[in-house]
C-alpha cells in the first residue's frame, strides 16, 4: 500500500512539474490588407510561423522555421502583448486608402483583437505591425500542403478587413 501511494505521489509531482513548465497556448495572428498585398501571419511559442497569402502572387499556405533568436524574440512579444479593452473596434471610414492591420490574440483562453488603419500615430501597435510585416518580408517561406487554421472570428475581423 505504501509503495502504491508513493508511486501515485511521484506521478502527481511529475505531472505538476511538466504542466507548470509548459507555456500556455498563446497565438497572435496578424492580418494585413492593402492595395499591394493581403495576408495572415500566425505566430506562437513554436519555432514555426504560418503564412496564408491571399494576393497578389503566390496565393496559398506557407510555413517557415525560425532561428532560435527570432523564436525567443517572438516569445517575448507574445508574453508582453496585451490589447486595450476598447468598445469600438471599427474604422472611421471604409474608403480610406492605406494598409489595414488587424491583430487577434489568443492568450489564457481569452481572445482579444485590435485594429489599426490609415495615418500612423503614436500608437505602439504600429511597431508590432512593422515588426511582423518585416518578419514576413525577410523570411523564406516554404509551401505548406496542409490547412492552416486561422481563427478569424468574423465578429472581430469584419468584412471591411477582407478584400
C-alpha positions in Angstrom: 0.0 0.0 0.0 2.8 2.4 0.9 4.6 1.8 -2.5 1.3 2.5 -4.4 0.8 5.7 -2.5 4.4 6.7 -3.1 4.0 5.9 -6.9 0.9 8.0 -7.1 2.5 10.9 -5.3 5.5 10.7 -7.6 3.3 10.7 -10.7 1.4 13.7 -9.4 4.6 15.6 -8.7 6.0 14.8 -12.1 2.7 15.8 -13.9 2.7 19.1 -11.9 6.3 19.9 -12.8 5.6 19.2 -16.5 2.4 21.1 -16.6 3.9 24.1 -14.9 6.9 24.2 -17.2 4.8 24.3 -20.3 3.7 27.7 -21.6 0.0 28.2 -22.0 -1.3 28.3 -25.6 -0.7 31.8 -26.9 -1.2 32.7 -30.6 -1.0 36.0 -32.3 -2.4 36.3 -35.8 -1.9 39.5 -37.8 -3.9 40.3 -40.9 -2.7 42.9 -43.3 -4.7 44.2 -46.2 -3.5 46.8 -48.6 -3.7 47.5 -52.3 -0.4 45.7 -52.7 -0.9 42.6 -50.6 -3.2 40.7 -48.3 -2.1 38.0 -45.8 -2.4 36.4 -42.4 0.7 35.6 -40.4 0.3 33.4 -37.4 2.9 33.4 -34.5 3.1 31.2 -31.4 5.8 29.9 -29.0 6.6 27.3 -31.6 9.6 27.7 -33.9 7.3 27.6 -36.9 5.3 30.5 -38.3 2.5 30.2 -40.8 1.5 32.4 -43.6 -1.8 32.5 -45.6 -1.1 34.6 -48.6 -4.2 35.9 -50.3 -2.8 38.1 -53.1 -1.2 39.4 -55.3 1.1 36.5 -56.1 1.8 33.1 -54.7 -1.6 32.7 -53.1 -1.6 29.8 -50.7 -0.4 28.4 -47.4 3.2 28.6 -46.3 5.4 28.0 -43.3 8.9 28.8 -42.1 11.1 27.5 -39.3 12.7 30.3 -37.2 16.2 30.6 -35.9 16.4 30.3 -32.1 17.0 34.0 -31.5 13.9 35.0 -33.6 11.8 32.4 -31.8 12.9 34.0 -28.4 12.1 37.4 -29.7 8.6 36.3 -30.8 8.1 34.6 -27.4 8.9 37.9 -25.6 6.5 39.7 -27.9 3.8 37.2 -27.1 4.4 37.5 -23.4 4.2 41.3 -23.4 1.4 41.9 -25.9 -1.9 43.0 -24.5 -4.6 44.9 -26.3 -6.6 47.6 -24.7 -10.2 46.9 -23.9 -12.0 49.1 -26.4 -15.7 49.2 -27.0 -15.5 50.2 -30.7 -13.1 48.2 -32.9 -14.3 49.7 -36.2 -12.7 52.1 -38.5 -13.9 55.6 -39.2 -14.3 55.1 -42.9 -14.3 52.1 -45.2 -12.9 54.2 -48.1 -9.6 55.2 -46.6 -6.7 54.2 -48.8 -3.9 52.7 -46.8 -2.9 49.5 -45.1 -5.2 47.9 -42.6 -3.8 45.7 -39.8 -5.9 43.5 -37.5 -4.5 41.5 -34.7 -6.1 38.6 -33.0 -4.5 37.4 -29.7 -5.4 34.1 -28.0 -3.9 34.2 -24.5 -5.0 32.2 -21.5 -8.1 31.0 -23.4 -9.2 34.6 -24.0 -9.4 36.2 -27.4 -8.7 39.9 -27.9 -8.5 41.9 -31.0 -7.1 45.2 -32.1 -7.1 47.1 -35.4 -5.0 49.9 -36.8 -5.6 51.7 -40.0 -4.7 54.8 -42.0 -2.4 57.5 -40.7 0.4 56.5 -38.4 0.4 58.0 -35.0 1.9 57.3 -31.6 0.1 54.0 -31.3 2.7 51.4 -30.2 0.9 48.7 -32.2 2.3 50.2 -35.4 5.7 48.9 -34.2 4.2 45.5 -33.8 2.7 45.6 -37.3 6.0 46.8 -38.7 8.0 44.0 -37.0 5.6 41.3 -38.2 5.5 42.8 -41.7 9.3 42.9 -41.8 9.5 39.3 -40.5 7.2 38.2 -43.3 9.3 40.1 -45.9 12.6 38.7 -44.7 11.7 35.1 -44.0 11.9 32.4 -46.6 8.6 30.5 -46.6 8.0 27.1 -47.9 4.7 25.8 -49.4 2.5 24.1 -46.8 0.3 21.4 -48.2 -2.0 21.2 -45.1 -4.7 23.5 -43.9 -3.6 26.4 -41.7 -6.3 27.2 -39.1 -6.8 30.9 -38.7 -9.4 31.8 -36.1 -10.7 34.9 -37.8 -13.8 35.2 -35.6 -15.9 37.0 -38.1 -17.2 39.4 -35.4 -13.6 40.6 -34.8 -12.3 40.5 -38.4 -15.3 42.2 -40.0 -15.9 42.3 -43.8 -14.1 45.6 -44.0 -10.9 43.8 -43.4 -11.4 41.4 -46.3 -10.7 42.4 -49.9 
